[in-house]
Amino acid sequence: MKLKAGLEVHQQLDCGKLFCNCDNLESGSNQTFSRTLHATSSEMGSIDVAAQAEGIRKFTYHNRSCNCLVYTDEEPPRGPNEDAIRIAVQFAKLAGAKIIEEVQFMRKVVVDGSNTSGFQRTGLIAVGGQIEYEGGKLELDQICLEEDSCRHGENKDEYLLDRLGIPLLEVTTKPQLKKPKDVQEAARALGRLLRACKVKRGLGTIRQDVNISINNGQRVELKGFQDLATMPKVVENEIHRQENLNNLKQGKPGNQKDVTDLISKKKGTAMACKLVGWKGLLGTKMSAKEHVRMGRELADYAIKAGIEDYSETFVKGLMHSDELPAYGISEEETQKISDVLKCKEDDAFVLIFGEKTTVESALDNVIQRVKFHGVPQEVRRVTPKGLTRYLRPMPGASRMYPETDIAPVNLRNFDVVLPKTLDQRESELPLNDEESKQMVARNLDLRFHILMEQIEDPKNISRVLLHTLPNLSSTGHIFVTDDDILQVLSFVKDGKIAKEGIENALVQASMGDEIETGSDNIDDEVELLIDNLVQKKMDFVKDKGMDAVGPLMGLVMSEFRG
């Protein structure tokens, strides 16, 4: 098996909206409106297959006060945001990419509801470049600046506008990754390089997609990675899925019949189609993990026609012979359907319920998928279980056309100062590797250096910034200034208080109280540590009784230097 994989990383930038003057916020009061979207043709007159697959749909949008008329599609865009362009150019230079002379923003047709206008604005910033990761080097393909999309609401076809228009840096790499572990390490390295620039932090601010093919086959895009830890598992599962599809024999749809009259519990129109030689390939909930589970694949294609997905694994509106009798379909009805379709012993069938035109469209989707041999080129979403589900066809060039409301931007006018990388910032700290990584990850290294200029005590400064201050903030609204920290650490340096009394001394300093010297400041901390230790080791105390005193005392003494 020969794996070929590449990354597509989307990182939110920490500045204002891309094409208006609104703050980059996700809050405000709620207003509701709706839009009906449909696919439009590209500059060359063709319609993108992914956009066409969405059909004509009506969407409901919840607009918060942080969004102006630009992102409700009621007035033309302004901008673009120069800060966003400057950050994009910074990253391009860090990656050694070739920055283009002029940005011409384009419209990318998107009619899945994630944008009120029916398109997403995107501009090419640079091409080429490379990153180093633990395992080798990875060349970049291109770097684009674009608008982020809406967030999904609680209901189907419902979206929230608060995220719409946040500047998004899209970085795509070449398909040079050969192992699942390399995909994870490359994504981690790319994320670290992005964080050298002014980007947003936290859950949902960076999204990684992975493009995968095996044995020079069709490219499949996997969307929805949030946790880097899951990447190797998901990639391995996708490799296995594609291998199964390549080994699967050519599908051959057989007879199609309206079988509504054969079913006692009517659920609308019922249509069935024979699948020649596919008995056992459709799978059930009890199928082994390595089973091809084509029933689930076909159900995902039926969903795109409007058959509703009621469960994580199966579509209630689509059933198949491998799982029947079940779901209100009796053994007698199953046999009748099989007889009408003239199924042989090794044949299977699919059964679809619903409104007639929807059922016909869904069955057509299923038949087209059955006829396709091998791995179809498509976009799939990552599930919480580490598997993937069909999302839509792979989009093409037909979805792009020029943005006529925004003038080209000359990038030669953007002089930027390169920021230090995270590796460079970590290497400048007189701390161990773990502390250095934590300090930079929390953006505390500048504060560390400022404190070090006043008092050279790296160990205690690190302890205060990484541990003591977070502990204090979790217990109450205590604001500790740099002057408070310097005063307390000077007392430690002069021997007026022990390092174990730093936390209590900081509380006193922040409240404007006189700092207690001597051993007074550590009494409360020792008492608190002992209480927490006893609670944590309660089972040990109950089991050992008085014999637990010695081991517990040893832990206390090791914490407070005896």
N, C-alpha and C positions, 0 to 999 in steps of 0.2 A: 504494500500500500504506500503510495506517494502522496503526502499531504502538502498542499500549497495554501498558505493563509496570509491574510493581510489585515490591517486594522483601519478602522474609521472612528476617530475620537472626536466628540463634540464637547467643548468646554465653554461654560458661561464666563463672560468677562465681567469684572467688577467695576462697571461704569454705568452711565445712563443708557436709556433705550437707544437702539441703533438709528431709528429714523424719526425721532421726535425728541422733545426736551423733557419728557417725563422722567421721574426717578426710577431707578432700577429696583422696584419694590414688589412684594407679593402680598399686598394688604389693601384695605379700603372697604367702603360700603358697596353693596351689591345692587346691580341693575341687570335686567334680563332682556335679550332680544334674540331674534332668530334670523337665519340665512338659509337659502336653498342654493346648493352648489352643484355644478356639473362640469365635466371635462371640457376644455377648450383646445383648439388646435395650436400647434407650435408655429414658429416663424415660417417653416417650410410647408405648413398646411396639414401635417399629420397629427394624430392624437395618440398620446402615450398610452401604452397598454395598461399600466398600473392605474392611471387616472380613469381610464375607461372602465376598469373593473369595479370602481366605486359606484358607477351609475349616477343617478340624480337623487340626492338626499337632502333632507331638511335638518338643520342643526340648531340647537339652543345654546346660547352663549351667556355666561354670567360675567358681567363687566364690573370691575372694581374701580374705585375713584383714582387709582394710580394709572389708569389708561385714558388717553385723550382720544379725539376723533380719528387720529391716524390709524389706530389699531382696532377701531370699530369699522374701518373702511369707509369713513364718511368724509375724509379729506385727504389730499395728496401727502406723501411722505415729505419730511424735512431732513436736513442732514446731508450726508451721513455723519455720525458721531466721530469727531476727530480723535477723541481719546481711544475709542475702540480700534480705529485704524492704526493708531500709534502702537497699541499693545500687540496687534497682529503683526506689524512690521518688526517689533522687538523679538517676538517668538521666531519669526522667519529668519532673522539674523542669527539668533542663538542656534538654530538648527542648520545653519549654513546653506539655506535655500536661496534661490535666485529670485529676487523681488522684481515683479513686473513694473513697467514704467507707469502704467495707467490702469486704474480699476474701472471696469465697466460692469455695473451691477446688472444682474439678469433676474428674470422671473422664472421660478421653477414651479410648474403646475402641481398643486397639492389640493385635492378635493375630498380628502378623508375627514374634513371638519376641523383639522388642527390649525387652520388659518382662516380668518374671516374673509379675506380677499380671494381665496381660491388659489393663491400662489405664495411662494416664499421667496424673498429677495436674497440673493447670494452674489458675492463678488470674489473673483480669483485674486489673491494677494501675492502668492509666490509658488514656484515649482521647485522640485528637487530637494536637496538637503538630506541629512541622515541623523540617526540617533544611535547611541551605543547602549546595549543592554547586557545583562548577565547571560552571555551565550553568543554574543556577536554584535554585528552592526545591521541596522535596518534602514534602507533608503526610503525617504518620503516621496510621495507622488505629487501632492499639491496641498496648499494651505488656502482655505477660503474663509471669508467673513460673512456670516449670514444671520438672519433673525431666528431666534428660538420660537418654538411653536406653542400652542395652547396646551394646558394640562387637561387630562380627562376629568370629567365631572363624575358624579355618583351614578348617573344613568347613561344608557346607550345614547349616542348622538348628542351628548351634552359636554360642553367644554368650558373651562375657566380661562379668562383672558389675562390673568395677572402675569403669567410667564411670557406671553406673546411679545416679541420685539426685543427681548433681552439679547444683547450681542453674543453671538456664538462663534467660536473659532472651530472650524472643521478641519481636521488634519487626517489625510488619508496616506497610507503607506503602500509600498509595492508588495506584491504577494510573495514574500521571501522567507516566511516562517515555516519551518519544517516539522516542528514538534509541538504538541499541546502546551508543554511547559514554556516553550519559547514565546507563545502567544501571551501568556500571563506576564512573563518578565519584560517583554517589549512594551506591553500596555502600562506596566508599572513605571518603566523608564520614561515613557512619553508623558505620563501624568506628572512625574517629578519635574521634567523640563518645562511643562506648561505652568507649574506652580511657581517657577522663578519669576513669572510675569504677574501682573495685577489681575488675578482671576478669582472667581468665587470659590468658596470652600463649602463642604457639607454635602449631605445626601441629595442627589438629584442634580448637582451642579456640573457633573461630568458624566457623560454617557459613552460607553464603548460598544461599537459594533464590530463584528468579525466576519470577514469574507473568506469562505472555505471552498476548496475543491479537492478532489482526490483523483489520482491517476489521470490528470489532465482533463477531468470531466467538467461539467457545468458549474459555474460559480453560484453559491448560495450565500445570502447575507443573513447573519444572525443578529437580531436587534434586542436590546433590553438588558445588557449586562450592567449590573450595579456593583457587584462584589467581585473583585479580582480573584478571590479564592476559589470561585466556582468555575473560572474559565477553563482550566484543563479538563475538568469533568464534562462540561458542556461540549467542548470540542471533541473529546473522545466519543461521547454519545452520538454526536452528529456524524463523525467518521463511520461509526458502526451503522447508523441509519442509511447513509449513502452506499455503504458496501452491500447492505441488504437489498436496496433498490436495484443496484447494478446486477445482483444475482437473481433477482426476481424474474420469472418468465414473463414474456410479453402478455399484457392483458388483452382480453378479447370480449367486449360486451356482446351479450346475446339478445334474446327477446326482451322487449319492453312492453309492459301491460299495465292498464288501469285495473287495480285489484281492490278498489274501494268496497265492492259488493261482497268480497270474501272475508271482510273483517267485521266482527260484531260491534266492537267499540269504535265507533267512527271518530276520526280525528281530522276531518276534512278529506280532501282527495288523497288517495293512496296509490302510488305508482311504484312498480318494482322492475328491476332489470337483472337479467342473468349475467353472471361473470364466469366465463368458461374456465374450468380448471383451477379456480381460486379457492376451493374449499380449504379451510384451515389457515388461510393467509390473512384473513380479516382480523382475527384475534378477539379476545375478550378482556375483561378486567383482571382475570386470573392468569392471563398469558405471561410467560416468562419475560424478564426484562429484555432479553435479546431478540424477542419475537418482532417481526417486521411491522405488525399492527397496521395493516393497510386500511382497516375500518376507520381508524382514527384519522388517517390521511384523507380519506374520501369525505369524512364528516366535515373536516375543515374546509374543503372545497365547496361543500353544500352550504355551509354557513354564509359564504360570500354571496349566495343568491337570496339570502333572507331567511333561511331556515334557522331558527333560534337555537343557540347553544345553552342548554339548561344545566350542564354539569361540566366538571373539569375534563372528563375523559370522553364522554359520548354525547352526541347530539340527540335529543329526544325525538326530533323530527326525522332522523335518519337511523334506521336499524339495519342489521344484516344477519344473514343466516347463521353465522358462527355463534351469535349470542342468543338466538331464538331456539325454543320458545321462552319469552320473557317480556317484560314491559307491557303486559296486557295482551300479548299475542299468544294464543294457545298453540299447542303442538299440532292440533288438527288444522288450524288456520295456516300454520307454517308449511305443513305438507301440501295443502291446497295451492298455496302460492308457488311452491316448488313444482307441482304438477302442471300448473298453468304455464309456467315459464319453460317447461320441458327440461328441467335440470337433471343432469346425470349425477352419478354418485360423487364425482370429484368437482362438481360445480357449486358455486355459491350465488347468492343474490343480495342486492341492496333494496331496502324498502323506505320510501320517503313519504311523509305526511305533510299536509298543509294546504294553503290556498292553491288552486290549480295552476295558475301561471307561475307562481313561485316554485312549486314542485317541479314543473317542467323545466324551468331554468336551472334549478338545483341538480336535477337528474342529468341535464346536459353537461354541467360542470363536472359531475362525477364521471360521466362517460369519457369526456375528454381527458381527464386525469388517468383513467384506467388504460386508455389507448397509448399513453406516453410511456415509453420504455426507458428505464434508467432514472437519472436524477434531473428533475426539472429545474431550470433557472428561476429562483424565486426568493422572496424575502420571508423570513421566519422569525417568530418571537421566541425568546427564551422563557421557559416556565420555571416556577420555584423549585421543581423537582430536577432541574438540570436537563430537561428534554427541550425539544423545539416544536412549535406548531406553525402551520401555514398561515401567513398573514396577507400577502398579496403577490402579484407577479413582479418580476424584477423591472424597475423603471428603466427607460432608455433616454436617448438624446431628444426625443420628440417632446419632452416636457419642458424644454428650455426655450425662452425667447427674451429679447432685450427689455430692460426696464426703461421706459421712456420718460418717467417722472424724475429721474435722478441723473444729474450731469456726471460725466466721467471725473474721476479724482486722480490727480497727478501725484504719484507716490514719491517723486524726487523731491518734493517740498517737505517731506516728513523726515526730519533729523531726530533720531532717537538715541538715547543712552542705553547701552546694554546692561541689564540687571545681572547680578551675580547668580549663578546657578545654585541649587540647593547643596550640591556637593561642595562648591566653593565656600558657601556660608558655613557649612558644617565643619570644614577643615580649619576655619579661622577661630573656632571655639576651643579653649583649653580644657576640654571635658572628654570623657570617654565617648565611644561611638554612639551608645544608646542615648545618653543624655544630649549629645549634640543633635541627633536626629529629632528627638522630642522638642528641643528648644527651637529648631528651625521649623518643624512641622506646625508649631503653635505660633510662629512669627514672634517669638520672644527674644531672638538673638540680638536685635538692635537695643532693646531695653537692657539686656545682659551687658553689652559693651558699654553703655552709658553708665551703669552702676560700677563696672570694673574700672572706669576712669577715675572714680572717686575713692573706691576701696578695693584693693586687690585681694578678693576672697572668693575665687571661682566656685569652690565646693558649696559654700553656704548660700551664695547668690543663686546657684542652680537649684539648691534645695528649696529656697524660698519661692522662686518663680514657678518651678514645676510641681511642687507638692504643697507647700504651706499656704500660698495664696488660693489655689483651688479649694483646699479644705475650708478655708475661712469663708470663701464666697458661697460654698454649699450650705453653710450653717447660718448665714444671715447676710444682711446688706452692709457689709463692712468694706469700706474703700480705703485701700492702703496706697499711699503715694511713695514715690521713689525716695523722698526725704525721710519718710518713716522707716523704710528699709535701711537706708544708710545710717540713720541714728541707731537702730537696733544692732546692726552688724558692727558698728564702731564699739558698742558696749561689749559685744562678744569678743572682739579683737583685744579690748582692754582688760578682759577677764572679769567684767562687772556682772555678766550673766553667762550661763552655760548655753551651749547651742540648743540644748533641749528646751530652753525657755524662750526660744525665738518666737514661737507662735503666740504665746500669751503676751509677750512684749510688743508684738506688732498690733495686737488688739488694743493694748493700752495706748500706744503711740497714735493709732488712727482715731481714737476717741479723745485725744488731747490730754490724756491722763499722764501722770508721772510714771515712768517705767520703774518697776520694782527690781531691785538688784539682789544679788545673792541667790539663795536657793528657793526663795519664795515663788519665783515664776515657774518653776518646774513641778511644784506640788500637784497642781490641778492636772497637768498633762500626764504625770505618772499615774494619778488616780484614774484618769480617763482610759489610759492604756490598759491598766490592770482590769478595769471593768469590761472593756471590749474583749480582752484576751480570755477572761473567764467565760463570757458568753459564747465566744467562738469555740472554746475547748470544753464546753459543758459536758459532752459525752465522755471525754477523757477524765474530767473531774469526778463524775459520778462513778466511773469504773475504778479509778485509782484511790479515791478518797484523799486522805492526808498525804499519800505518796505522790500526789500530783503537784504539791507545793514546790518541790525541788526543780522539776523540769520547767514549771511556769516561771519560777524566779530566775532561772537561767535565761529565759527569753526576755524578761524585763531588763535584766542586767546587761544583756547584749545590746539592747536598744538604747539604754542610757549609760553605756560605757562603765557598768559596774557601780 
